[in-house]
Amino acid sequence: MDSTRNAPGTPFTPLQQLASEAGLLVDWEDAASRPMRVADDVLRAVLGSLGLPAATSADVADSQGRLRAEAEATAIPPLVTGVVGQPIALHTTAPQAALLAGRRYRIDFEREGGTDATLSMSADARQATLQLAPVQVAGYHRLRIEAGPDAVIDSNLAIAPARCYSVADALRERGRPANARLWGSSAQLYGLRCGGDHAAVSAGLGDYTAAGALARHLARHGADALALSPVHAMFTSDAHRYSPYSPSSRLFLNAWMIDPAALFGDDAVRQVVIDSSLVDDFARLEAAPLIDWAASGRARMTVLRALHRQMLQSAAGNGAGRPLVEDYLAFCAAAGRSLLDHAHFETLDAHLGPAHWKQWPAQYQDPTYLAVQAFAREHADDVDFHLFLQWAASRQLAAAQRAAQDAGMAIGLIADLAVGTDSAGSHAWSQQQALLIGVTVGAPPDMFNAHGQGWGLTTFSPRAMRTQGFAAFIDMLRAVMAVPGGVRIDHVLGLMRLWVIPDGARPLDGVYLRYPLQDLLRLVALESWRNRCVVIGEDLGTVPAGLRDRLADDGLLGMRILWFERDDTQIDAPYRAPYTWAPASVAMTSTHDTPTLVGWWVGNDLRWQGKLGLLPVGMSERDAHVQRMHDRVALVEAFADHNRQVLAEGGVPRLCVAPLQAALEHARNSSAPLADAILQASAQDFATAATAFTGAATTPLALVPLEDLLGLAEQPNLPSTIDTHPNWRRRLPAPLDTLLDAPAIRARLAALANARGSLP
């Protein structure tokens, strides 16, 4: 793109002033703290995606006038957020405030009752604020202001508790000590393997039933949580698009993860597999170490289509399938229009091929068009099938959460909310007025990604959020929080600002777009309590100053990852002792995007990076391995320091450090092949020590990925790769019923449980 721009700090042009008023950060600082100013053509492109044309000077003037007219015409926003027990501020224009100051208003509470009072006003040079008296009842309430003779202004109030539902709250509800330090694991749902007869009908994919089974197995060892990879709806007809962080919609669920046998039994599924001549395919897919998404997705959908037909046939004349159909119909009625739109999209997508919906024939590019309704009638069976898939997925995910809770887990499943959706997907097609069309979300250049990142995703328009009363955002929160006991918000920094890049531009050519952080945090807290859902925010990367403290104050747990817990104020950047990790967080050994414990210890990630040219600029693979050896020594020294701290406080040191120190000393003085063998031989001991070290963090929850509990070397995803690394394709090495049985794994689980049970 054209890089036309003027220097940071110079007065804004009309275009830049419009961009600033629309929420774009025209001036910003890069990762090296250098002042930057965004190019004009970037501003024009992003303003266009916000519904504010800016191609010409006349466009800029018109858009600026539209923004100001909207503010003047809207006396009170359609939704105002507040906090229980605190005065409620209604920001408006000075003329509107002067008109409404002293007027009577009434709040009708969501469930029953109401209150009457009088508006007060405060004003300064920049804005005017009307103030409502504190409301003591959390919920969505109705505000009515008497604006004059026969004039009433209506708005909604979202009054949130002061913080999110917490781990301590979950423990209290289950009659357990509120200060207990819980632990759990995380898993890539698609990679789980079922055992026994069920393996023969799994088509090489994990499923929601497997999630419940894994939760039960973990609970027997004392776990209270199981975090899952995202289970958002994907493009069912195109299994080549399988990254769980690039969904079609965050309102619905991944149909590929449905367990057909949970609906109709192993025998019925096995018969369909036979009738469909898929026996050999199912056996091959189940035996493969990597998922063949295209084949597995196609095979599972073939079986589900056949079972869908059988269910409808069985239901005719009050057959055995009638109760299932009645439950299915009730689900569809409750889900309403949004579910029907999703089913219409899925049907259109299957018939029109793997193209962006903006490339479909014009009559199908909007869910409200009559041609879409006609198409749906002509393909009613296909539409019904996609409704059926969402019903099955919803019921099975709920069953997995019940299994976790019945096994004694205080939290149970933790869902993962992706930062955005594929702009070609169902969510963007069905809610075009609510989402950003024409841009992708990403990140500016930093020390790890010199060219920046473009994630190929879109998300909500902050301008539409305000004008639409945050309806789409609330719907998404309710969808993701409806079932699990917790939710992890990917890239939680996006609640404050997002780096948005015009379609087709380089990640460098983007701009930060501000979001209404206070409103969004209040809505997260309110929905968190309504759904009894603990909230975790993925707060890694370049975090704006003060944001982590703000998230902690609002009850969102951050993420503290072992690899990143170093004291950069000291020259050698030693690893921090676990009791110094931020208490308002979740302690973790690794994530899906970082090396596993074993992979880090043996340098598996460095070999991949060297092979694919992903090492930092100017660093050779040999240099990287030398640095990794220094890091190993530093981390093992942190283990030793931890043992000494425990001993000094009268406890019993439990980390096995001496063998690791000996292995490192031997490896440092050996040839490369022998050093690799030494590290391999000591890797499992390191994984156990690192797990216990992380578990000793004084946080309410610790999560250790299944790859680390099992001592695996490969990580699920290698950032900056697509096809050169098998991202999102790895399967676990054993079925769930024997997965945790090996003595080394049981010892690691015991070490983690013990670390969580007592402070150092």
Summary of the structure (lengths in Angstrom):
residues: 760
radius of gyration: 27.3
end to end distance: 55.1
largest distance: 89.9
contacts: 2589
relative contact order: 0.10
helix: 45%
strand: 17%
